[in-house]
Amino acid sequence: MQLLVDSSAETAITKTFHRFIGHSIPFSHVLYAKKLLVMKLALANDVEVLGNMLDRLSEQDRRHRDFTLEALSRAVRETIACFPVYRTYVEPDQPVSDEDEQIVERAIAAAKRRNPAMDESIFNFLRDVLLFRSPQNFDAAGRAAYTHFILKFQQTTAPVMAKGLEDTMFYIYNRLPALNEVGGEPQQFGFSVDVFHERNLDRQRDWPTTLLATSTHDTKRSEDVRARIVTISEIPELWRRSLQRWGTANHRWKRMVNDLEAPDSNEEYLLYQTLLGTWPMQANGEPEAVPPPDYIERIQAYMAKALKEAKINTSWIQPNEEWDAAMHDFVARILDSSSRNKFLPIFFPVAKEIIRLGAINSLTQTLLKLTSPGVPDIYQGTEIWDYSLVDPDNRRPVDYELRSQMLKSLSRATPGELMQTWPDGRIKLFLTKHLLQLRRGHADLFERGEYLPLHASGTFAESCVSFVRRLDDNGIAVIAPRLASRIGFPPIGEAWQDTAIQLPETLSLKDAHDLFTCRPTRHQKGQVAVREIFSVLPFAVITNLH
């Protein structure tokens, strides 16, 4: 998803976020605080056990037996709160990896900085224990306890991170929530095509059969919702102006709860992005003028969960019923389809742009998932457009009969017709079908095939991502758009101007054709014009396979 972010808009989007909510949210500091909160509320017993275990270890070491239980327990809490990853993988009787050593050193250093009044030797003792630096100071029973502590510590940092980051911070840091996904880094705002290639090369070398999943039962938003929301980075000025207008139009629907406006501005910010990511569309790609009742109920249910997970104004443990009711009513009011609603008419133009750009992002995301190193996974229902939110929304029944009918209809439609009727989702199904058939027929290519980054030239070089998968004399060249707002909708044909891609000499272009249109590949000394290969569809796989 980071590949589809326009990183040049980071400053503008961040300023808009901070200006709208009225303050900044320093990511690392808030995450640290939320992890401490998790250890105080949900995992207090686990941390207390670790403190007691470390205390018993210190009593067996004459240099550290004066450390108090309180100090050692605090050192454990602070170190876990500063842990930069989910866990380390230190094993008994095995050398500690450089990576794990750096992680522990980094966490200990951060904990020291946040606790300047604490004796640093306490943190040093914990560090040495976690890195197996002093087991020789213990007898057999002590070494067993020593090992038990390390394993228990590693088992605890992961759920603390999960609950503090995924189940709390992801609902607070709403700058661009398409990035707030399990395994994601919301504080990072996009990366380049070169970084994308580097990560694919690493995966092909180290984890060629790793899972590539874009939607699961546990994602915060479906792949198509994220594909829409991330396009906000492409329209920073329109986003800024729209927020001002939306906030003004909807302010009258807020309530005062405990001397505060409910919903607060950060919750409102999340709501607008959620609406853009999920808004239903008509057959012509226009936003639905009247949101269905079940859609309104879904948004109300999602926002109720989001507010409780954030644990700012309400929570599962201490629900604030007035605040929850205020958000429920706010959603109903701003989605009222009556003529007195000033919000929807000024929302629709932005929604239309996001819907179109999001569809292109989704097609690119699907193409890259099905051709990059790794094993792709397709979550139930996402063969076509799916605009689901976090569970239980993403566990609604899937209409398999509809998908079966759509699959059968593909044989009667040309690629051009599928592109013209893109809102019905068959274009995504068409893309998925052809690539899965290709993978089934050439499994070795995708499991063992070489990965070769390609680079575009010309006016819209930054809006193109391409690479080759090659095994012996067989191979494919994958070409997909990104940052499509720079090109226009749909991003096909002459809109690409002089943008071109040089294919490697190692890829035979004899009988080469596009997998989806079956059109022969025209080239000049291996260079292909994007306007040619994207003349019908905004994606292509050039192949010499049959």
N, C-alpha and C positions, 0 to 999 in steps of 0.2 A: 504493500500500500504506500510505503514511503516514496517509491519510484513515481507515483502519480501525483505527488504533492509538488506544487510550484514553490520551491524553496526561496525564490527571490521575493516572495510576498511575506516572509516570516515577520519582519519588523512591522509591516502594516497590519497584519492580522493580529499580532500580539498587542499592538497599541489599541486596536479596536476592541479587543477582548477586555483589556484592563480599563479602558475608558468606559465601556458599557457597564461593567460590574462595579466600578468605582474604586478599585484597588488592584494591586498585583498579587499573583499567587506564586511565590517562589517554590518551584516543584520539589526540590530536594528537602527543603525545610518542612514543608507541609507533609510530605511522605514520612519523614522522620517522626513528626508528631503523631501521625495516624497509626504508625506501627507501635508507638508507645501506648496509644489508646487501646489498640487491639490486645496488647499484652496485659493491660490493666483489666479489660472487660472479659474478652472471650478466651484468652489463653493464659490467664494468671496462674493457674495451677502448674502448667508446664514450665513456666519460667521460674516459679518458686522451687520446683523440683530441681531444676538446673542449678539454682543458687545453693541449695543444700548439698548437692553432689560436689560442687566446686569447693564449698566450705570444708567438706570432709577430706578432699584432696589436699587442700592447703594445710590441714592439721598434720598431715604426714610428711610435710616438708618443713624443716626447721627454719628456712629462710622466709617462709610465708605464713607460718602458723598464727601470726599476730593479726592477720587480716580478719576483719569482722564479717559475719554473715551478711549484714546489711550492705557493706561495701562490695562484697563479692556479687551479691544478687544484683546490685545496681550496675556493676560492670557488665554482667551478662545481659541485662536489659538494654543498656546503652549500646553495646556492641551489636546486638541483634537489630536494634533500631537503625544502626548505621550500615548494616550489611548491604552491599551493592547488588547482590544477586540472590536468587532463591536459596541456594545452598552450595556448600563445597562437597567434595567427594573423597575426603581423606579416609584411607583404609588402614586397619591394623597391619603391622609388619610389611607395609608397602611404603616406598618413598613418597613424600608429599610433592605433588606436581608444582611447577613454577606458577601455574595459573592459580591454584588453590592458595599457595603461599602469598601471592600478591593480593588476593581477595581478602584474606584474613588481615594482612598488614594494613590494607586500606581501611578496613572497618575499624580496626583498633586505633589507627591514627585519627579517624574522624570522631570516634568516641572520646578520645583524649581532648580534642579541640572543643567539643561541646561540654566537657566537664573539667574545666581548668582547675577547679578546687579539689579534685580528687587526686590522690597519690598515683602517679603514673605507673608505679611498680605493680599496682593491682592489675592494671590493664596488661602490663608486660607478662605477668604470671598467666593470665588467661590466654594471651597470644601464644605463649610457649606450650601450654597444654593443648590448644587447638591444633598446633603444628607438630605435635609429638616430639617436642624438643627435650623433654625431661623425664621420660618414663624410667630411666635408670635410677631415679631417686626413690622408687617405690618397690615394695615387695610384690610377690605374685598377686596377692589379693588387691593391692593398691593399683597394680598395672591393669587388672581387669576392670576396676572401677574407673580408672583413667580412660580406658577404651570406651567403656559404657557412656561416660560423659560426652566424649567427642561425638559418638554416634547419636546420642540423644540431642545434642546441640544441633547437629545437622538436620535432624528430623523436625526440629522446632523452627529453624529460620525459614523454611519453605512455607508453612501455613501462615506465619506472621507476615511474610511478604505478600502472599496471596490475598489475605484478608485486608492488609493495609493498603496494597496497591490496587488489585483487581476489584475488590469489593468495597473500597472506600474512595481512594484517590481518583480512580477512573470516573467517578461521579462528581468530582469536585473540579478537576482541572479540565475545563470544557473549552479550551482554546480551539481545538479541532478534534472533536471526539471520535472521528473516524480512526484516529491513531490510538485510541484508548482500548487496546485489544490485548488479550492474553499473549504474552511474548513480545508485545510491542513496546515502543519507547515514546510516550506522548511528548516528552520534553524535546525530542528531536523533530525537526520540521523538514522532512523530506531528505532524500539523497539523490545523487547524480546517477546517470546511466552507467558511468564507470564503476561506481560502488556496487550497483546491481550486478554488473558482470563479475566483479571481484567475489561477491558472495556466492554467485552461482559456480564459479570456478572452485571455491573452497568446498562447496557442497558436493560437487562432482568428484573431488579428490577424496574427501573424508567421509561423506555420508550420501553416497549415490542412491541409496534406497530409502532415504528419510521421507516422512510423510509431508505432503504439500496440501494443507487444508486451508480453505478460505472462509468456510462456514462450518460450524459444528453445533452440537447441542449446548455448548458452553460459551459461544461467542457473545459479546455484548450487543453486537449488531450483525445482521447478515451481510454477506459480501456485497450485495447490491446497494444496501443502505450506505455502507462505508464508501462505495464507489461514487455515490452521489455527494455525500457530505464533503469528501476530500476536494471536490471541485470548487468549493468556497475559496480555496487558496488561489484559484485562477481568476477570481473576480473580486479582489480585495476592496476596491473603491465602491463597487455596487453593493457589496456586503455591508460596508460601513454606513452608507447612506440609507440602505434599507432598514438596518437595525434602528437607526434614529427615528425613522418614520413609524416602524412597527411599535417601538416602545412608547411613542407619543400616543398613537391610536389606541393602544391597549391599557394605558396606565389607569384609566377609570375603572377597570375591572379588578384592580388589586384591593386587598383588604388590609386593615391594620390589625395585627395580631401581636400582642405584648409589645406595643409601641414600635413595631417593625412592619414594613410593607411585605405582604405575602401574595404571591411568591417573590423571593428576592431576585435581584438582577442576574445572578449567576444561574439560578434555576430557569429563569426566563430565557437566558442565552442558550442553554441546553435545549429547551423546548423548541425554539425556532429552528435549530439545526435538525432536531428530530423530525419536525414536520417536513422540512425539505428532503430529508432522507427517505421518508416513507409515504409521501403524499401520493394517493392513487391517481392514475392518468387515464385519459380517454383513449379510444382506438386511434386517434390522430396524433397522440403524443401531448395533447394539451392537458393541463391539470384538471382534475374533476372539479366542476364548479360547486358541487354540493357534496361535502364529505359524508359518506355513509355513517349511520349511527354506530355500527360496530367498529368503525375506524376511530370515532371519537372515544369510545369506550376503551379501545386498545391504547390510545395515547394517554388517557387518564390513568389506566392501570400501570403503564410504563413509568409515568412521572411519579406516581405514588411510590413505586419501588425505588426509582432513582433517588428520590429525596431521602428515603429511609436508609439507603445504602450510604449516602453521603454523610449522614450522621451530623448534620449541621443544625437544622431547625426541627428535625424529627428523626426518629429511629425506630427500629424494630423493638428494641428493649424499652424505650421511653417514647411511645408515639405521641405526637402533638396533634391531636384530632382537629383543632382549629386550623392549624397550618395545612394539614392534609386536605381539609375541606376547602380551604381557600384555593389551593392549586387545582383541585377537582373542578371547582366552579370557574376558575380562570380559563381552563382549557375549553369548557363548554361554551363560555361566553365568546372567546375569540374565534371559535369554529362555528358559531351560529351563522346559518346561511341566509338569514333575513337581510333585508336591504339596509337596516340600521347598523350593520356591522361594517365598520370602516377598514378593518384589517384585511379581509380576504381579497378585495380588489387590488390592493397594493402588494399583496403577497404573491399572487398568481404569476406576474411577469418574472419574478426571480425564480419561482418554482419551475416554470417552463424551461428556463435556461439550465437550471440544475438537473432537471430530469433528462434533458438531451445529452448534456456533457457526461452525466453519470452513466448513461447507457454505453457510451463509447469507452469509458473507463472500465466498465464491467466486462465488455468484450475483450479488451486488452488484458485484463486480469485473468480471465478464463483462458485465453490463448497462452499466456506466459506460464500459468500453472500447469497446463497440459503438455508443455514442451520443455520446460526447464528441468535441470537435474532433480531427481526425486520421484516419488510415487504420488500422483494426484489423488485426492479424495473429493467426492462430490456428495455434499450433504443432501438429505432427502428434500426434494422440492426445488432445489436451486438449479435444475437443468434449464429453467426459464427464469424470468425476473422473479425475485423473491424479496419482499421488503419487510422482513421480520425483525423484531427487536429481541431483547434478551428473554430468556425463559421466564414464564411459560409461553411467550408469544411465538417463539421459534419451534414450538412443539405442537402447533395446531395440525389438524389432519391435512394430509397432502392429497390433492385431487389428482390421483394417478390416471384416472380415465381421461381427463383433459390432456395430460401429457402424452398419453398413448395416442390420442387422436391427432395431436399436433405432430407427433413423430411420423405418423402415417402420411400426413399432409405434406411433409417435406419433399417427397418424391414428385409432387405435382407443382412445386413452386421453383422458380429460378432464383439464383442468388440475388439478382436485382430486385425481384418482387419481395423477397424476405427482408431486404434492407428497407424498402419503401414501407413495409408494414412492421417495422421494428418494434412498435409498442406492444405487439401481442406476445413477444418473447421468443418466437420461433427462431429468430436469428441466433440467439444464444444456444438454443437446442441444436440448431444446424452446425454451429461451430463445434460444440461438444461432441456431437455424433461423429463427425468426420475425423476429429483428432483421436477419439477413443478407438475408432476403427484402424487408424494409422498406427497407433501404439500396439494394438493387438497383433497386427500383421508384421510389425518390425520391433518386437520387444527388445532385442539386443541393442538396437540403435539407441533406445532411450535409457537402457540400463548401463551400457558400457560405452556409448558413443562419446566422442570428444566434444567439448564445448568450446566454440570459437567466437569471441565477441566481434561484432561488426560495428562500424562507425559510419554515420551518415554525414553528408556534406550538403551545403546549400542553405537556402533561406530558413527552412524549418528543421534543421539538423537536430536541434534540441528536443523537437517534438516527435522524434522517432527512436524506437529501441529495436535492435535487431541482433540476431546471433545465428550461428550455424551449429547443428548437431550432426556429426559425421562419424561413420564407421566404415572403414575400408573405402570402397568407391561409392558407397551410398550415403545420402545425407539430405538434410532439409535446411532451408534458410527461413527463419521466423522473423516477421516484420510486423510491428504494431505501433499505433500512435500513442502519444501521451501529451498532456497539456493541450488538448484539442481546441480549447477556446481561441488559441492563437491562429488557428487555421479556418475555423468556421464549422457549421453543421450542415450536412454531414461532412466529415473530413476526407473527402474522396476527390479524385480527378485533378483538374487543373489548379485547384486550391493549393496544392503542394508545390506549385511553381517549379523551381530548379532542384528541389531536394532529391538526392540520389544516394544509392548505397553501392559500395564496391564489394562484390562477392569474391571470396578467395579462389585462387587458382586450383586449390585442392578439391573444390566442389565442382563436380562435373555438371555442366549445364546442357549436355546432350539430352534431348527429349525432356528438358526441364519445363515444368508447368506449375500453375497455381493449384494447390490441392482443392480449393473450394470452387473456383470457377472453371477449372480445367483449361484455362487459356494458356497457350505457350508463352514462355518467358522471353520477352525481347530484351536484348542487352547489347551494349557496345563495350567489347573487351572486358566483360564481366561486370560492368556497371549497369545497374538497373535504375530507372527513373521511378520514384515513388508515385508520381501521378499516373504512371502506366499500371503498376501493380495494384494500386488502390483505385482503379478506374470504376470498379463496381462495388467493392466492399472495403471498409476501413481496416482491413487486416489481411495478411497473406501468409501462406507457407509455400515457398518455392521448393519443389522436390523433383528428384529424378527417380523416385520410387514408383513402383507399379503394383 
